[in-house]
Amino acid sequence: TEFGSGNEALENLANLTPAKIMLDVMMPEMNGYELLAKIKEQEAFAETPCIMVTAKDHDDDVMEGYQHGADYYITKPYTLNQIQYAVELYQGD
C-alpha cells in the first residue's frame, strides 16, 4: 500500500498489518524520520522492520534514520538488487 504523506500513512496504518515498511525521508507534511518515530512508538509496529529508501546519503542522514528506528537504510540511486536484499533480509519477520 502506498500513501501520499506521513499523515495519511499514520491514519491508515491501524487498518494494516505490514510485514515491513519502506519510507522515504523527504515527504509532504512530515519527514520520514518523524513518521518512522511515530510508527515505532506504536506497540503494534515497534518490531515491524522499517527500511528507509532516500536520496539523503550523508553519514548524519543515515545515522538519523537509525536513531529514529530504521532497520535498514538504502540511498538513491539504488539498484533492484539492493531493494531485493532488504526485502529478503526481513522475509518472515
N, C-alpha and C positions, 0 to 999 in steps of 0.2 A: 504494500500500500504506500502511496506517495502523498505527501502533504505539501501545501504551498507555503507554509510558515510554521514557526515553532509553536505558536498559539494553537493553530489548527491541529498540529500533531498532539499536543497535550490534551486538547478537547476530545480527541478520538482514540487516544491510546488505551483508555479504560475499556474500550469495546474490543480490544485486540489482545492476542497472546502471541506476540512475535518471538521467534526463536533467536533472532538477532536484530539489531537496529543499526542502520547506516545513516550517518549525519554529515552534512556539510557544516563548515563554520560560518560562512557568510550567507545569512538567510534574513528575510524580512522580519521585522517586529522584535525578534530576539536572536542573538547569535547561537551557533551550535554549542558553544561551551555552556551557555546559560541553560539551553534546552537539555543538554546532557546532565547537568547538575540536577535539574528538576526531575528528570526521568529517574536518576539514580536515588533520589530522595524517596521515591515511591517503593514501598516494600515489595510490591508485586513485580517490579522491574529491577530491583537492586542487583540481581545476579544475571540479568539479561546482557549478553555481550553487546557492546556498542563499538562500532567501527567508524572512525572519522575518515572522511574522504574529502580532501580540501586542497586548495592552492596555497594555503598558509603553510609554508615549509621551513620557516626559521626554527632554530632549536627552541626558542622561547614559545613559539606556537605549539610545537609538538609537546613540549613539557606541560603547557597549559591544558592541552587535551587530556593527557594522562592524569593531571592533578584533578580534573573535573570528573574522572571516572572512565575515560576511554580505555577499552581493552586492546585496541589496535588503531594505528594511525597511518593512513596512506596519503601521500601527497600527489597532486596533479602536476604534470600529466602522469597518468598511471597506465599500466598495461592490464589487459584482461587477466594475465597470469597473477598479478598482484591481487586483484579482486577475488579470483578463484581461490587463491591461497587463503585469504582472510575468511572467506565463506567456509571453506573446508576445515580451517583451523577450529572453528566453532560449530562444526556439524555435530548434532546430537546434544549440544548444550541446552 
